Amino acid sequence: MKPLLIAGEINVDLVLTGCERLPEFGGEVLASGFRQGPGSSSMICAMGLARLSHPVAFVGVTGIDGWGDYCVDAMREARIDVSGVRRDASLQTGITVALSSRQDRALVTCAGAIGALRQDMITDERLAGCGHLHVSSYYLQDLLRPGLRELFERARRAGLTVSLDPGFDPHQRWGRELLALLPLVDVFLPNEREACAISGESTPYAALHALRNGHTLSVVKLGGDGCIALQDDGTPLAVAAHAVDVLDSTGAGDSFDAGFLHAWRRGMPLRDCLRWGSACGSLSTRGIGGTACQGSEADVRALLEAAA
C-alpha cells in the first residue's frame, strides 16, 4: 500500500490535566498533571497511523528551534517519512497549551509556523508516491487554505483519495467556502460542533443530510457518545465509544481519524471503519496528551473483541 500523505501543521502540545474549570484573567486554577508531547491535529493523526503500522509521509513547516527538533525527531522515531518537512529559521515552531478535564479540553495556540505551509510545497512527484492525502486544521492553515482546491484536484488527478478534518475555527466565522471543496473530498471528518456550524444545522443527523453531495462520506465524531455517519441509502449508522479509564481527551478526534482511515483504506465496511475509529479515539484518552497512549493494531483488535 502506498503511504498516506498528511499535509499539515506541526506544533508541540503542553497538556495540563485535571483542570476543574477554565482560568480567568486575574485568577488561577490548579492542574493535577502535565505532559509535553507531539501536538497538532495533523501530527497526532500521523503518529496514530504509524502506531497502527500504516505507512505515513508528512509535509509541513517548522522553525529551526528546539520545539521543531522535538517534533521532527518524534515523527522520525515513529517511522514517519519527514523528508517533506521544511525548516524555516525565520519562524517559530507553534505551541499549543491544552487545559484538559475528563470531559473536554480548551486550547490556547501560538501559531508560529502552523500557517506557513503552501500547496505549491507539495510537489506532483510527492503526490505520485502516495495513495491518499489527508488535511487537518482547515481554519488554521492560512497559506494552504486558498490553494486547497488546486491541491485536491492535483491529488485526484494523480490517483489519490482525499480526506479532510476541518478542525475548529478560532474566529468562529466558519463560512461557506469549505462546502465548495467537499465534492473533491472522499472522507470528511468533523466533530459535532464543527459539522453543525459548517452545515448551518442544529443536530449531527441534520448536518449529515445537509452535507450529502453524492460523493463525500461524512462522519461526525460525537466524543464520548461515539460517532455517526449515513449509509448509502441515507439511513444513519451510529457506533458507540468504548469504555476506558479516561485521563485526557486531547487529540482523541485525531486518533479517531487515524483508526478510521486505516480501516477505510483497507476496504473495510463502513461499520467496521467507524468501530476502528471509535476504538482508536477511545484508546488515546487513557494517557495525558494526544500521542501517549495511542493504540496499536493489536490493542484495537483486543478492544473490539472485548466489546463484541
Secondary structure, 3 states (H helix, E strand, C coil): CCCEEEECCCEEEEEEECCCCCCCCCCCCCCCEEEEEEECHHHHHHHHHHHCCCCEEEEEEEECCHHHHHHHHHHHHCCCEEEEEEEECCCCCEEEEEEECCCCEEEEEECHHHHHCCHHHCCHHHHHCCCEEEEECCCCCCCCHHHHHHHHHHHHHCCCEEEEECCCCCCCCCCCHHHHHHHHCCEECCEHHHHHHHHCCCCHHHHHHHHCCCCCEEEEECHHHCEEEECCCCCEEEECCCCCCCCCCCCHHHHHHHHHHHHHCCCCCHHHHHHHHHHHHHHHCCCCCCCCCCCCHHHHHHHHHHHC
